[in-house]
Amino acid sequence: MAKRALIAVAAGLVLVGLVVAGYQLVANREGSFCGFCHRPIHANTKVIAEIDGRRRTVCCARCAISEAYQEKKPVRLIEVTDYVTSKSVDPEKAYFVDGSRKVLCNHDAAMLDEGKQVHEMTYDRCFPGTYSFAHRIDAEAFVRENGGSIVQLQTLMQGVRAQ
């Protein structure tokens, strides 16, 4: 009887250990991978967004906006990152470059269907690139090199809030 109890306790401890390890893995993953598209988060494009009341760390502003469109839920950018310095910026004070050619959240442009046939990807949630800057002069320099247009937060979020 004591041997069975010991085996049951050991099995229970192993199960608890696996649950805790799994939780730690998921918790640590969210800090380095996007909460929506699961791509790596770059230090100079990280955004903290709130969609439908739930905060997530995401790879870029465009990914958060795409999620809001797809889920038809309200989004709020809580914190954005200056592309030049990788420092946190208040979204209300940031300058956003929207529609640039630069896409850091890139992945393979091809995908396989069930029959293993290759298809070119026609939609990417992180395209066109949308990046934030603390200073307008930095945003202007980025536009000269990568295209796009400079907008403030209210313009960037205009279509999302209209849903």
DSSP file (Angstrom, degrees, kcal/mol; ACC not computed):
  #  RESIDUE AA STRUCTURE BP1 BP2  ACC     N-H-->O    O-->H-N    N-H-->O    O-->H-N    TCO  KAPPA ALPHA  PHI   PSI    X-CA   Y-CA   Z-CA
    1    1 A M     >        0   0    0      0, 0.0     4,-1.9     0, 0.0     5,-0.2   0.000 360.0 360.0 360.0 -43.4    0.0    0.0    0.0
    2    2 A A  H  >  +     0   0    0      1,-0.2     4,-2.2     2,-0.2     5,-0.1   0.846 360.0  55.9 -65.6 -34.0    2.8    2.4    0.9
    3    3 A K  H  > S+     0   0    0      2,-0.2     4,-2.1     1,-0.2    -1,-0.2   0.901 107.5  48.3 -66.1 -40.6    4.6    1.6   -2.4
    4    4 A R  H  > S+     0   0    0      2,-0.2     4,-2.5     1,-0.2    -2,-0.2   0.892 111.3  50.3 -65.3 -41.0    1.4    2.6   -4.4
    5    5 A A  H  X S+     0   0    0     -4,-1.9     4,-2.5     2,-0.2    -2,-0.2   0.908 110.2  50.1 -64.5 -41.1    1.1    5.8   -2.5
    6    6 A L  H  X S+     0   0    0     -4,-2.2     4,-2.3     2,-0.2    -2,-0.2   0.905 111.6  48.0 -64.0 -41.8    4.7    6.7   -3.1
    7    7 A I  H  X S+     0   0    0     -4,-2.1     4,-2.6     2,-0.2    -2,-0.2   0.903 111.8  50.3 -65.2 -41.3    4.3    5.9   -6.9
    8    8 A A  H  X S+     0   0    0     -4,-2.5     4,-2.3     2,-0.2    -2,-0.2   0.907 111.6  47.7 -64.0 -42.2    1.1    8.1   -7.0
    9    9 A V  H  X S+     0   0    0     -4,-2.5     4,-2.4     2,-0.2    -2,-0.2   0.914 112.6  49.1 -64.4 -43.2    2.9   11.0   -5.2
   10   10 A A  H  X S+     0   0    0     -4,-2.3     4,-2.2     2,-0.2    -2,-0.2   0.916 111.9  48.3 -63.1 -43.5    5.9   10.7   -7.6
   11   11 A A  H  X S+     0   0    0     -4,-2.6     4,-2.3     1,-0.2    -1,-0.2   0.899 111.1  51.2 -63.7 -40.3    3.6   10.7  -10.6
   12   12 A G  H  X S+     0   0    0     -4,-2.3     4,-2.5     2,-0.2    -2,-0.2   0.899 109.7  49.6 -62.9 -41.4    1.7   13.7   -9.3
   13   13 A L  H  X S+     0   0    0     -4,-2.4     4,-2.4     2,-0.2    -2,-0.2   0.889 110.4  50.3 -65.8 -39.3    5.0   15.6   -8.8
   14   14 A V  H  X S+     0   0    0     -4,-2.2     4,-2.2     2,-0.2    -2,-0.2   0.922 111.2  49.1 -63.7 -43.5    6.1   14.8  -12.3
   15   15 A L  H  X S+     0   0    0     -4,-2.3     4,-2.2     2,-0.2    -2,-0.2   0.922 111.7  47.9 -61.9 -45.7    2.8   16.0  -13.7
   16   16 A V  H  X S+     0   0    0     -4,-2.5     4,-2.6     1,-0.2    -1,-0.2   0.908 110.8  52.8 -61.9 -41.8    2.9   19.3  -11.7
   17   17 A G  H  X S+     0   0    0     -4,-2.4     4,-2.5     1,-0.2    -2,-0.2   0.897 109.0  49.1 -60.2 -42.1    6.5   19.7  -12.9
   18   18 A L  H  X S+     0   0    0     -4,-2.2     4,-2.4     2,-0.2    -1,-0.2   0.899 111.2  49.4 -65.3 -41.0    5.5   19.3  -16.5
   19   19 A V  H  X S+     0   0    0     -4,-2.2     4,-2.3     2,-0.2    -2,-0.2   0.932 113.1  46.4 -63.6 -46.1    2.6   21.8  -16.1
   20   20 A V  H  X S+     0   0    0     -4,-2.6     4,-2.4     2,-0.2    -2,-0.2   0.915 113.1  49.5 -63.4 -43.5    4.9   24.4  -14.5
   21   21 A A  H  X S+     0   0    0     -4,-2.5     4,-2.2     1,-0.2    -1,-0.2   0.905 111.3  49.6 -63.1 -41.7    7.6   23.9  -17.2
   22   22 A G  H  X S+     0   0    0     -4,-2.4     4,-2.2     2,-0.2    -1,-0.2   0.904 110.6  50.0 -62.9 -42.1    5.0   24.3  -19.9
   23   23 A Y  H  X S+     0   0    0     -4,-2.3     4,-2.7     1,-0.2    -2,-0.2   0.920 110.7  49.4 -62.9 -44.3    3.7   27.5  -18.4
   24   24 A Q  H  X S+     0   0    0     -4,-2.4     4,-2.6     1,-0.2     5,-0.2   0.889 109.5  52.6 -62.5 -39.7    7.2   28.9  -18.1
   25   25 A L  H  X S+     0   0    0     -4,-2.2     4,-1.9     2,-0.2    -1,-0.2   0.931 112.9  43.3 -61.9 -46.8    7.9   28.1  -21.7
   26   26 A V  H  X S+     0   0    0     -4,-2.2     4,-1.6     2,-0.2    -2,-0.2   0.911 114.0  50.8 -66.2 -43.0    4.7   29.8  -22.9
   27   27 A A  H  X S+     0   0    0     -4,-2.7     4,-0.6     1,-0.2    -2,-0.2   0.903 113.7  44.1 -63.7 -42.1    5.3   32.8  -20.6
   28   28 A N  H  X S+     0   0    0     -4,-2.6     4,-0.6     1,-0.2     3,-0.5   0.829 109.0  58.2 -72.0 -31.6    8.9   33.3  -21.8
   29   29 A R  H >X S+     0   0    0     -4,-1.9     4,-2.0    -5,-0.2     3,-1.0   0.864  96.5  62.0 -65.7 -36.9    7.9   32.8  -25.5
   30   30 A E  H 3< S+     0   0    0     -4,-1.6    -1,-0.2     1,-0.3    -2,-0.2   0.803  99.0  56.2 -63.7 -28.4    5.5   35.7  -25.4
   31   31 A G  H 3< S+     0   0    0     -4,-0.6    -1,-0.3    -3,-0.5    -2,-0.2   0.753 119.1  29.9 -74.2 -23.4    8.3   38.2  -24.6
   32   32 A S  H << S+     0   0    0     -3,-1.0     9,-2.2    -4,-0.6     2,-0.4   0.518 118.1  55.4-114.2  -8.4   10.3   37.2  -27.7
   33   33 A F  B  < S-A   40   0A   0     -4,-2.0    24,-0.2     7,-0.3    -1,-0.1  -0.972  92.9 -96.1-127.7 144.2    7.5   36.1  -30.2
   34   34 A C     >  -     0   0    0      5,-3.1     4,-0.8    -2,-0.4    24,-0.2  -0.240  22.5-136.9 -58.7 136.8    4.5   38.1  -31.4
   35   35 A G  T  4 S+     0   0    0     22,-2.0    -1,-0.1    -5,-0.1    23,-0.1   0.564 100.5  30.6 -71.1  -9.2    1.3   37.4  -29.5
   36   36 A F  T  4 S+     0   0    0     21,-0.1    -1,-0.1     3,-0.1    22,-0.1   0.767 133.2  20.8-113.8 -54.3   -0.6   37.4  -32.8
   37   37 A C  T  4 S-     0   0    0      2,-0.1    -2,-0.1    88,-0.0    21,-0.0   0.553  89.3-133.4 -99.2  -7.6    1.6   36.1  -35.7
   38   38 A H     <  +     0   0    0     -4,-0.8    -3,-0.1     1,-0.2     3,-0.1   0.678  57.5 138.3  64.6  20.6    4.2   34.3  -33.6
   39   39 A R        -     0   0    0      1,-0.1    -5,-3.1    -6,-0.1    -1,-0.2  -0.548  65.9 -81.0 -86.3 160.9    7.1   35.8  -35.5
   40   40 A P  B     -A   33   0A   0      0, 0.0     2,-0.5     0, 0.0    -7,-0.3  -0.319  44.0-124.5 -60.8 144.0   10.2   37.0  -33.6
   41   41 A I        -     0   0    0     -9,-2.2     2,-0.3    -3,-0.1    18,-0.1  -0.812  19.3-141.9 -92.7 125.9    9.9   40.4  -32.1
   42   42 A H    >>  -     0   0    0     -2,-0.5     3,-1.7    17,-0.3     4,-0.9  -0.669  16.1-126.0 -85.7 142.2   12.6   42.9  -33.2
   43   43 A A  T 34 S+     0   0    0     -2,-0.3     3,-0.2     1,-0.3    -1,-0.1   0.779 107.7  48.7 -59.7 -29.0   13.8   45.3  -30.5
   44   44 A N  T 34 S+     0   0    0      1,-0.2    -1,-0.3    39,-0.1    88,-0.3   0.339 115.7  40.4 -98.3   8.3   13.1   48.4  -32.6
   45   45 A T  T <4 S+     0   0    0     -3,-1.7    -2,-0.2    86,-0.1    -1,-0.2   0.366  77.5 135.4-130.1   2.3    9.5   47.5  -33.6
   46   46 A K     <  -     0   0    0     -4,-0.9    35,-0.5    -3,-0.2     2,-0.4  -0.224  30.0-173.9 -60.2 139.8    8.0   46.0  -30.5
   47   47 A V  E     -BC  58  80B   0     11,-2.2    11,-3.2    33,-0.2     2,-0.6  -0.991  21.4-146.6-134.2 140.8    4.5   47.2  -29.6
   48   48 A I  E     +BC  57  79B   0     31,-3.0    30,-2.6    -2,-0.4    31,-1.7  -0.958  32.2 177.7-106.5 119.9    2.3   46.6  -26.6
   49   49 A A  E     -BC  56  77B   0      7,-2.6     7,-2.8    -2,-0.6     2,-0.5  -0.853  25.2-146.9-123.4 154.6   -1.3   46.5  -27.7
   50   50 A E  E     -BC  55  76B   0     26,-2.7    26,-1.9    -2,-0.3     2,-0.5  -0.980  16.9-178.2-123.4 118.5   -4.6   45.9  -26.1
   51   51 A I  E >  S-BC  54  75B   0      3,-2.2     3,-1.7    -2,-0.5    24,-0.2  -0.973  74.3 -15.2-120.3 122.8   -7.3   44.2  -28.1
   52   52 A D  T 3  S-     0   0    0     22,-2.1    -1,-0.2    -2,-0.5    23,-0.1   0.855 130.7 -51.9  54.8  37.9  -10.7   43.7  -26.6
   53   53 A G  T 3  S+     0   0    0     21,-0.2     2,-0.5     1,-0.2    -1,-0.3   0.442 114.2 113.4  84.7   0.1   -9.2   44.4  -23.1
   54   54 A R  E <   -B   51   0B   0     -3,-1.7    -3,-2.2     2,-0.0     2,-0.3  -0.927  58.2-140.0-112.8 124.1   -6.3   41.9  -23.4
   55   55 A R  E     +B   50   0B   0     -2,-0.5     2,-0.3    -5,-0.2    -5,-0.2  -0.578  25.4 173.0 -82.7 139.7   -2.7   43.1  -23.5
   56   56 A R  E     -B   49   0B   0     -7,-2.8    -7,-2.6    -2,-0.3     2,-0.6  -0.995  33.4-127.1-143.5 148.0   -0.2   41.5  -25.8
   57   57 A T  E     -B   48   0B   0     -2,-0.3   -22,-2.0    -9,-0.2     2,-0.3  -0.860  41.1-176.6 -91.1 125.7    3.4   42.1  -26.8
   58   58 A V  E     -B   47   0B   0    -11,-3.2   -11,-2.2    -2,-0.6     3,-0.1  -0.809  36.6-116.4-128.7 165.2    3.4   42.2  -30.6
   59   59 A C  S    S-     0   0    0     -2,-0.3   -17,-0.3   -13,-0.2     2,-0.3   0.806  87.3 -14.2 -72.9 -32.2    6.0   42.5  -33.4
   60   60 A C     >  -     0   0    0    -13,-0.1     4,-1.5     1,-0.1     3,-0.2  -0.985  65.2-100.9-164.6 165.7    4.8   45.7  -35.0
   61   61 A A  H  > S+     0   0    0     69,-0.7     4,-2.3    -2,-0.3     5,-0.2   0.869 117.6  58.3 -63.2 -37.6    1.9   48.2  -35.1
   62   62 A R  H  > S+     0   0    0     68,-0.5     4,-2.7     1,-0.2    -1,-0.2   0.877 103.0  53.1 -62.2 -37.9    0.6   46.8  -38.4
   63   63 A C  H  > S+     0   0    0     -3,-0.2     4,-2.1     2,-0.2    -1,-0.2   0.905 109.7  48.0 -64.7 -41.9    0.2   43.3  -36.9
   64   64 A A  H  X S+     0   0    0     -4,-1.5     4,-2.0     2,-0.2    -2,-0.2   0.906 113.0  48.1 -64.3 -41.9   -1.9   44.7  -34.0
   65   65 A I  H  X S+     0   0    0     -4,-2.3     4,-2.2     2,-0.2    -2,-0.2   0.907 110.4  51.6 -66.4 -41.4   -4.0   46.7  -36.5
   66   66 A S  H  X S+     0   0    0     -4,-2.7     4,-2.7    59,-0.3    -1,-0.2   0.900 108.6  51.9 -61.1 -40.4   -4.5   43.6  -38.7
   67   67 A E  H  X S+     0   0    0     -4,-2.1     4,-2.7     1,-0.2     5,-0.2   0.912 108.5  50.6 -62.3 -42.6   -5.6   41.6  -35.7
   68   68 A A  H  X>S+     0   0    0     -4,-2.0     5,-1.4     2,-0.2     4,-1.2   0.909 111.8  47.8 -62.8 -42.3   -8.2   44.2  -34.8
   69   69 A Y  H  <5S+     0   0    0     -4,-2.2    -2,-0.2     2,-0.2    -1,-0.2   0.941 114.9  45.4 -61.3 -47.8   -9.5   44.2  -38.4
   70   70 A Q  H  <5S+     0   0    0     -4,-2.7    -2,-0.2     1,-0.2    -1,-0.2   0.896 120.7  37.4 -65.7 -41.0   -9.7   40.4  -38.5
   71   71 A E  H  <5S-     0   0    0     -4,-2.7    -1,-0.2    -5,-0.2    -2,-0.2   0.572  99.7-133.5 -87.7  -9.6  -11.3   40.0  -35.1
   72   72 A K  T  <5 +     0   0    0     -4,-1.2    -3,-0.2    -5,-0.2    -4,-0.1   0.924  62.7 130.3  54.1  46.9  -13.5   43.1  -35.4
   73   73 A K      < -     0   0    0     -5,-1.4    -1,-0.2    -6,-0.2    -2,-0.1  -0.926  65.3 -93.4-129.0 152.9  -12.5   44.2  -31.9
   74   74 A P        -     0   0    0      0, 0.0   -22,-2.1     0, 0.0     2,-0.4  -0.360  39.4-160.4 -67.6 144.3  -11.2   47.5  -30.6
   75   75 A V  E     -C   51   0B   0    -24,-0.2     2,-0.4    82,-0.1   -24,-0.2  -0.944  10.2-172.2-125.7 147.6   -7.4   48.0  -30.4
   76   76 A R  E     -C   50   0B   0    -26,-1.9   -26,-2.7    -2,-0.4     2,-0.7  -0.983  20.1-139.6-138.7 126.4   -5.3   50.4  -28.4
   77   77 A L  E     +C   49   0B   0     -2,-0.4   -28,-0.2   -28,-0.2     3,-0.1  -0.783  23.5 176.8 -84.4 117.5   -1.6   50.9  -28.8
   78   78 A I  E     +     0   0B   0    -30,-2.6     2,-0.3    -2,-0.7   -29,-0.2   0.850  66.1   4.9 -90.0 -40.2   -0.3   51.2  -25.3
   79   79 A E  E     -C   48   0B   0    -31,-1.7   -31,-3.0    11,-0.1    -1,-0.3  -0.987  62.8-172.2-150.0 134.4    3.4   51.5  -26.0
   80   80 A V  E     -CD  47  89B   0      9,-2.2     9,-3.1    -2,-0.3     2,-0.4  -0.790  22.1-121.6-121.3 169.0    5.5   51.6  -29.2
   81   81 A T  E     - D   0  88B   0    -35,-0.5    51,-0.5    -2,-0.3     2,-0.3  -0.929  22.3-116.9-117.4 134.2    9.2   51.5  -29.8
   82   82 A D  B  >  -e  132   0C   0      5,-3.2     4,-2.4    -2,-0.4    51,-0.2  -0.525  20.8-143.3 -66.5 125.4   11.3   54.1  -31.5
   83   83 A Y  T  4 S+     0   0    0     49,-2.6    -1,-0.2    -2,-0.3    50,-0.1   0.821  95.9  45.2 -61.1 -33.3   12.8   52.4  -34.6
   84   84 A V  T  4 S+     0   0    0     48,-0.2    -1,-0.2     1,-0.1    49,-0.1   0.919 128.2  20.2 -79.9 -45.8   16.1   54.3  -34.2
   85   85 A T  T  4 S-     0   0    0      2,-0.1    -2,-0.2   -41,-0.1    -1,-0.1   0.585  89.3-129.8-104.3 -12.4   16.9   53.9  -30.5
   86   86 A S     <  +     0   0    0     -4,-2.4     2,-0.3     1,-0.3    -3,-0.1   0.708  62.8 138.1  64.2  22.7   14.7   50.9  -29.5
   87   87 A K        -     0   0    0     -5,-0.2    -5,-3.2   -43,-0.1    -1,-0.3  -0.689  62.0 -95.0 -97.4 153.4   13.4   53.0  -26.6
   88   88 A S  E     -D   81   0B   0     -2,-0.3     2,-0.4    -7,-0.2    -7,-0.2  -0.372  42.0-169.6 -66.8 140.4    9.7   53.1  -25.5
   89   89 A V  E     -D   80   0B   0     -9,-3.1    -9,-2.2    -2,-0.1     5,-0.1  -0.988  29.0-113.4-133.4 141.2    7.6   55.9  -26.9
   90   90 A D    >>  -     0   0    0     -2,-0.4     3,-1.7   -11,-0.2     4,-0.9  -0.623  27.1-137.2 -68.5 123.8    4.1   57.1  -26.0
   91   91 A P  T 34 S+     0   0    0      0, 0.0     3,-0.4     0, 0.0    62,-0.4   0.817 102.2  60.9 -56.0 -31.9    2.0   56.3  -29.1
   92   92 A E  T 34 S+     0   0    0      1,-0.2    61,-0.2    60,-0.1    62,-0.1   0.776 111.8  38.5 -66.2 -25.1    0.3   59.7  -28.8
   93   93 A K  T <4 S+     0   0    0     -3,-1.7    -1,-0.2    59,-0.1     2,-0.1   0.487  98.3 102.0-102.4  -6.2    3.7   61.4  -29.2
   94   94 A A     <  -     0   0    0     -4,-0.9     2,-0.5    -3,-0.4    59,-0.4  -0.371  64.6-135.6 -81.3 156.9    5.1   59.1  -31.9
   95   95 A Y  E     -F  133   0C   0     38,-2.8    38,-2.1    57,-0.1     2,-0.4  -0.966  23.6-153.3-107.8 125.3    5.4   59.6  -35.6
   96   96 A F  E     -FG 132 151C   0     55,-2.9    55,-3.0    -2,-0.5     2,-0.7  -0.839   9.0-151.2-103.5 135.2    4.4   56.6  -37.6
   97   97 A V  E     -FG 131 150C   0     34,-3.1    34,-2.0    -2,-0.4     2,-0.4  -0.931  24.3-171.5-101.5 114.7    5.7   55.7  -41.0
   98   98 A D  E     +FG 130 149C   0     51,-2.9    51,-2.3    -2,-0.7    32,-0.2  -0.852  58.6  20.8-109.4 141.0    2.9   53.7  -42.7
   99   99 A G  E    S+     0   0C   0     30,-0.8    49,-0.3    -2,-0.4    -1,-0.2   0.728  78.7 158.5  81.4  22.9    3.1   51.9  -46.0
  100  100 A S  E     -F  129   0C   0     29,-1.9    29,-1.1    -3,-0.3    47,-0.2  -0.321  49.2-126.7 -75.6 163.0    6.9   51.6  -46.2
  101  101 A R  S    S+     0   0    0     45,-3.0     2,-0.3    27,-0.1    46,-0.1   0.694  83.9  96.5 -79.0 -20.0    8.6   49.0  -48.3
  102  102 A K        +     0   0    0     44,-0.3     2,-0.4    45,-0.1    27,-0.2  -0.568  49.4 177.9 -77.5 128.4   10.6   47.7  -45.3
  103  103 A V        +     0   0    0     -2,-0.3     3,-0.5     1,-0.1    24,-0.1  -0.917  13.2 175.4-133.2 107.0    9.1   44.7  -43.6
  104  104 A L  S    S+     0   0    0     -2,-0.4     2,-0.4     1,-0.2    -1,-0.1   0.753  77.3  68.0 -79.4 -24.9   11.1   43.2  -40.7
  105  105 A C  S    S+     0   0    0     21,-0.2    -1,-0.2   -66,-0.1    21,-0.2  -0.078  77.6 146.7 -85.7  36.2    8.4   40.7  -39.9
  106  106 A N        +     0   0    0     -3,-0.5     2,-0.3    -2,-0.4     3,-0.0  -0.337  19.2 166.8 -78.2 154.0    9.1   38.8  -43.1
  107  107 A H        -     0   0    0     -2,-0.1    -2,-0.0   -68,-0.1   -68,-0.0  -0.862  52.2 -42.7-147.7-177.7    8.8   35.1  -43.7
  108  108 A D        -     0   0    0     -2,-0.3    -1,-0.0     1,-0.2     0, 0.0  -0.253  45.7-146.3 -54.5 134.8    8.8   32.8  -46.6
  109  109 A A  S    S+     0   0    0     11,-0.1    12,-3.7    -3,-0.0     2,-0.3   0.455  76.8  72.1 -83.9  -0.3    6.6   34.2  -49.4
  110  110 A A  E     -H  120   0D   0     10,-0.2     2,-0.3     8,-0.0    10,-0.2  -0.855  59.6-171.8-115.4 151.5    5.5   30.7  -50.5
  111  111 A M  E     -H  119   0D   0      8,-2.5     8,-2.8    -2,-0.3     2,-0.4  -0.959  19.1-125.4-137.2 158.3    3.2   28.3  -48.8
  112  112 A L  E     -H  118   0D   0     -2,-0.3     6,-0.2     6,-0.2     2,-0.1  -0.837  18.1-149.3-104.8 139.5    2.2   24.7  -49.4
  113  113 A D    >   -     0   0    0      4,-1.9     3,-2.0    -2,-0.4    -1,-0.0  -0.284  44.4 -81.4 -91.5-173.0   -1.4   23.5  -49.8
  114  114 A E  T 3  S+     0   0    0      1,-0.3    -1,-0.0     2,-0.1    -2,-0.0   0.804 132.1  52.9 -61.3 -29.8   -2.7   20.0  -48.8
  115  115 A G  T 3  S-     0   0    0      2,-0.1    -1,-0.3     1,-0.0     3,-0.1   0.248 119.1-110.1 -89.8  12.8   -1.4   18.6  -52.1
  116  116 A K    <   +     0   0    0     -3,-2.0     2,-0.4     1,-0.2    -2,-0.1   0.734  68.8 149.7  64.2  25.3    2.1   20.0  -51.4
  117  117 A Q        -     0   0    0      1,-0.0    -4,-1.9     2,-0.0     2,-0.3  -0.730  47.8-120.8 -88.3 138.7    1.7   22.5  -54.3
  118  118 A V  E     -H  112   0D   0     -2,-0.4     2,-0.4    -6,-0.2    -6,-0.2  -0.631  31.3-177.0 -82.9 133.0    3.5   25.8  -53.8
  119  119 A H  E     -H  111   0D   0     -8,-2.8    -8,-2.5    -2,-0.3     2,-0.2  -0.993  27.7-119.0-128.4 136.4    1.4   29.0  -53.8
  120  120 A E  E     -H  110   0D   0     -2,-0.4     2,-0.3   -10,-0.2   -10,-0.2  -0.522  34.8-113.0 -70.8 139.7    2.7   32.5  -53.5
  121  121 A M        -     0   0    0    -12,-3.7     3,-0.1    -2,-0.2    -1,-0.1  -0.578  31.1-177.0 -74.7 132.8    1.5   34.4  -50.5
  122  122 A T        +     0   0    0     -2,-0.3     2,-0.4     1,-0.2    -1,-0.1   0.520  66.6  43.7-107.9  -9.2   -0.9   37.2  -51.4
  123  123 A Y        +     0   0    0      3,-0.0     2,-0.4     0, 0.0    -1,-0.2  -1.000  54.0 178.9-139.0 137.6   -1.5   38.6  -47.9
  124  124 A D    >   -     0   0    0     -2,-0.4     3,-2.0     3,-0.2   -18,-0.0  -0.974  24.3-144.8-137.5 123.9    0.8   39.3  -45.0
  125  125 A R  T 3  S+     0   0    0     -2,-0.4   -59,-0.3     1,-0.3   -58,-0.1   0.700 100.6  51.9 -61.7 -21.4   -0.6   40.7  -41.8
  126  126 A C  T 3  S+     0   0    0    -21,-0.2    -1,-0.3   -60,-0.1   -21,-0.2   0.277  90.4 129.1 -99.4   9.6    2.6   42.7  -41.2
  127  127 A F    <   +     0   0    0     -3,-2.0    -3,-0.2   -65,-0.1     2,-0.1  -0.945  51.7  40.1-116.9 138.4    2.6   44.3  -44.6
  128  128 A P  S    S-     0   0    0      0, 0.0   -29,-0.2     0, 0.0   -27,-0.1   0.524 101.3-114.3 -77.0 154.1    2.9   47.2  -45.4
  129  129 A G  E     - F   0 100C   0    -29,-1.1   -29,-1.9   -27,-0.2   -30,-0.8  -0.261  31.6-169.9 -58.8 137.1    5.5   48.0  -42.8
  130  130 A T  E     + F   0  98C   0     -4,-0.2   -69,-0.7   -32,-0.2   -68,-0.5  -0.972  11.1 175.2-132.6 116.7    4.4   50.5  -40.1
  131  131 A Y  E     - F   0  97C   0    -34,-2.0   -34,-3.1    -2,-0.4     2,-0.3  -0.892  20.9-133.2-127.2 152.2    7.1   51.8  -37.8
  132  132 A S  E     -eF  82  96C   0    -51,-0.5   -49,-2.6    -2,-0.3     2,-0.3  -0.780  16.5-170.2-109.3 149.8    7.2   54.4  -35.0
  133  133 A F  E     - F   0  95C   0    -38,-2.1   -38,-2.8    -2,-0.3   -51,-0.1  -0.987  24.1-147.4-137.6 143.6    9.7   57.1  -34.4
  134  134 A A  S    S+     0   0    0     -2,-0.3     2,-0.4   -40,-0.2    -1,-0.1   0.781  89.9  45.6 -77.9 -28.4   10.2   59.5  -31.4
  135  135 A H  S >> S-     0   0    0      1,-0.1     4,-1.7   -40,-0.1     3,-0.6  -0.953  72.1-140.7-124.7 136.0   11.4   62.3  -33.7
  136  136 A R  H 3> S+     0   0    0     -2,-0.4     4,-2.7     1,-0.2     5,-0.2   0.863 102.7  60.6 -59.3 -38.2    9.9   63.5  -37.0
  137  137 A I  H 3> S+     0   0    0      1,-0.2     4,-1.8     2,-0.2    -1,-0.2   0.863 105.0  48.6 -61.1 -36.0   13.3   64.1  -38.5
  138  138 A D  H <> S+     0   0    0     -3,-0.6     4,-2.1     2,-0.2    -1,-0.2   0.889 110.8  50.6 -69.3 -39.6   14.1   60.3  -38.1
  139  139 A A  H  X S+     0   0    0     -4,-1.7     4,-2.3     2,-0.2    -2,-0.2   0.898 109.4  51.2 -64.3 -40.3   10.7   59.4  -39.7
  140  140 A E  H  X S+     0   0    0     -4,-2.7     4,-2.1     2,-0.2    -1,-0.2   0.903 109.3  49.7 -64.2 -41.4   11.4   61.7  -42.6
  141  141 A A  H  X S+     0   0    0     -4,-1.8     4,-1.4     1,-0.2    -1,-0.2   0.897 110.6  50.7 -63.3 -40.3   14.8   60.1  -43.2
  142  142 A F  H  X S+     0   0    0     -4,-2.1     4,-2.9     1,-0.2     5,-0.3   0.909 108.9  51.5 -63.5 -43.0   13.2   56.6  -43.1
  143  143 A V  H  X S+     0   0    0     -4,-2.3     4,-2.5     1,-0.2    -2,-0.2   0.901 105.6  55.3 -62.1 -42.0   10.6   57.7  -45.6
  144  144 A R  H  < S+     0   0    0     -4,-2.1    -1,-0.2     1,-0.2    -2,-0.2   0.877 118.6  34.2 -58.8 -36.7   13.3   59.0  -48.0
  145  145 A E  H  < S+     0   0    0     -4,-1.4    -2,-0.2    -5,-0.1    -1,-0.2   0.830 134.9  20.7 -87.8 -34.3   15.0   55.6  -47.9
  146  146 A N  H  < S-     0   0    0     -4,-2.9   -45,-3.0     1,-0.3   -44,-0.3   0.407  96.3-128.0-121.1  -0.5   12.0   53.2  -47.6
  147  147 A G     <  +     0   0    0     -4,-2.5    -1,-0.3    -5,-0.3     2,-0.2  -0.210  54.0 111.4  77.4-174.9    8.9   55.0  -48.8
  148  148 A G        -     0   0    0    -49,-0.3     2,-0.3   -48,-0.1   -49,-0.2  -0.463  61.2 -87.5 101.2-176.3    5.7   55.4  -46.9
  149  149 A S  E     -G   98   0C   0    -51,-2.3   -51,-2.9    -2,-0.2     2,-0.5  -0.976  28.8-116.8-136.7 150.9    4.0   58.4  -45.3
  150  150 A I  E     +G   97   0C   0     -2,-0.3     2,-0.3   -53,-0.2   -53,-0.2  -0.742  41.0 166.7 -90.0 127.8    4.2   59.9  -41.9
  151  151 A V  E     -G   96   0C   0    -55,-3.0   -55,-2.9    -2,-0.5     2,-0.2  -0.938  31.5-121.8-135.9 158.8    1.0   59.9  -39.8
  152  152 A Q     >  -     0   0    0     -2,-0.3     4,-2.4   -57,-0.2     3,-0.5  -0.499  41.2 -96.6 -91.6 169.3    0.1   60.5  -36.2
  153  153 A L  H  > S+     0   0    0    -59,-0.4     4,-2.6   -62,-0.4     5,-0.2   0.888 120.9  55.6 -56.2 -45.2   -1.7   57.9  -34.1
  154  154 A Q  H  4 S+     0   0    0      1,-0.2     4,-0.4     2,-0.2    -1,-0.2   0.870 111.5  44.3 -61.9 -35.9   -5.2   59.1  -34.7
  155  155 A T  H >4 S+     0   0    0     -3,-0.5     3,-0.8     2,-0.2     4,-0.4   0.912 112.5  52.1 -71.7 -42.8   -4.8   58.9  -38.5
  156  156 A L  H 3< S+     0   0    0     -4,-2.4     3,-0.3     1,-0.2     4,-0.2   0.886 116.8  39.3 -59.0 -39.8   -3.1   55.5  -38.2
  157  157 A M  T 3X S+     0   0    0     -4,-2.6     4,-2.3    -5,-0.2     3,-0.3   0.454  86.9 102.1 -91.7  -1.2   -6.0   54.1  -36.1
  158  158 A Q  H <> S+     0   0    0     -3,-0.8     4,-1.0    -4,-0.4    -1,-0.2   0.889  83.8  43.1 -54.2 -49.5   -8.8   55.9  -38.0
  159  159 A G  H  4 S+     0   0    0     -4,-0.4     4,-0.3    -3,-0.3    -1,-0.2   0.821 113.0  53.4 -68.0 -30.6  -10.0   52.9  -40.0
  160  160 A V  H >4 S+     0   0    0     -3,-0.3     3,-1.1    -4,-0.2    -2,-0.2   0.905 108.0  48.9 -71.6 -41.5   -9.8   50.5  -37.0
  161  161 A R  H 3< S+     0   0    0     -4,-2.3    -1,-0.2     1,-0.2    -2,-0.2   0.714 100.1  67.4 -71.1 -20.2  -11.9   52.7  -34.8
  162  162 A A  T 3<        0   0    0     -4,-1.0    -1,-0.2    -5,-0.2    -2,-0.2   0.596 360.0 360.0 -77.2  -9.5  -14.6   53.1  -37.5
  163  163 A Q    <         0   0    0     -3,-1.1    -1,-0.2    -4,-0.3    -2,-0.1   0.516 360.0 360.0 -65.2 360.0  -15.5   49.4  -37.2
